[in-house]
Amino acid sequence: MRFSRQMITVEEALHRLMGRLRVQEKEEVHITEAYGRTMAEDVYATDDLPHFDRSPLDGYAVRAIDTALATPELPVRLKVVETIAAGDVPAVALTEGCASRIMTGAMLPAGADAVIMFEQTEQPAALVAEVGIKRALRQGENVSRRGGEIAQGAVIVRAGEKVNAGTLAILATYGYARVPVVRKPRIGLLSTGVELLDIDQPLQPGKIRNSNTLMLSALIAEAGGIPLLFPNMPDDLGVAKGALAEHLKKVDVLVTSGGVSVGDYDVMAALTDEPDAELLFNRIAMRPGSPTTALVLHGKPIIALSGNPGACFLGFELFVRPAVQKLSGVQDVWSRKVKARLAVTYAKPCPYPRYLRGWLTEKDGFLYAQPDFNEKAGNLGTLKNSECFIVIPAGGSGKREGELVEVLTHTTPSWKREGLS
């Protein structure tokens, strides 16, 4: 099967992979551990917000009818009966001709139906026994009514939403110390090949240090998974099958690096010929990384990425990141594409879509995508500068400077303005 591969598109490959993944089960975590997680179920308001009528500003609580004749030239004077700070319970109900000095967020006294800011009164900074109101107010003006923002019983956070700082704020407002989130998926990770050295080993002729595993581990954690690192796997199919069977018991998905081509020692490619392996795909219309492979073994998905660092990096962004996100309960794993103008001409034709590493800049109000042109699959020197992949469609003569291209972002773009530091 590795020598008679069926070419499919990136979209079809992703569709096949996503169809074999299921959202993880729910777990409850303390609210301090919920940031970045995905909500597992809807959460409801346990009370009105606000749960009492309150003032949204510093000023005086009044009865609007008492201010009807107020003007800057002829202020209406009202007796100040108390000062109400945030957290206080008002002690005096307002009656005709009275006002209460009130602070932002404080509870409105009974009888009050409007609040006038200090700046619209005489001597706004002074503590006075009688305040001069310099304009008429409408009933309900500058009042935050009970339930005016959120009514009791309303959904405040929905299943599938990613918990951000604002989510934490609303959960804390309603006293949710424990938060129902989707369990983080366990993503196994290993590399293949006897040529690989650990990072603390000295270089040897014909061998290289294993950079892919650490890169992928960081990317998995960034995507919301828990990386579980396994020892490098030798290029022996019998040994590999036994090791994989044990590893798969401990993870939700296994990601491998290397061994996906058609060489004599490409163990992951050889695995696709085994009768107990269900092949999802092993040839994709893309450059780099066309031998990227996915299969199901012992009921668990395996995503086998190229060993070349650039192709491995791309394969993660196209397939592993969406897989981790789906397992984590993210509802929309397809929303990382934007349109930008190509900053320079890329004239190299390709029979398949080509994904160029690059970065984004802003110039004259337009977004530009700048390729780094370090496009060989084995090159890793500019990986640290990459923040997107620029998609050059198949065929033709590439794309000209200024033409719109599709861009797949994989990190927060700098969006620097040209000419500015």
Secondary structure, DSSP 4 states (H G I P E B T S, - for coil): -TTSPPPB-HHHHHHHHHTT--PPPEEEEEGGG-TT-BBSS-EE-SS-BSSS-B-SSSEEEE-GGGGTT--SSS-EEEEEEEEE-TT----S---TTEEEEE-TTPBPPTT--EEEEGGGBSSTTS--SEEEE-S---TTTT-B-TTSSB-TT-EEE-TT-B--HHHHHHHHHTT--EEEEEPPPEEEEEEB-TTEE-TTSPP-TT-EE--HHHHHHHHHHHHT-EEEE-PPBPS-HHHHHHHHHHHHTT-SEEEEES--SSSTT-HHHHHTTSTTEEEEES-BS-BS-TT-EEEEETTEEEEEE-SSHHHHHHHIIIIIHHHHHHHTT-S--S--EEEEEESS-B----SS-EEEEEEEEEETTEEEEEE-----TT--TTGGG--EEEEEPSSTT-B-TT-EEEEEE-S----EETT--
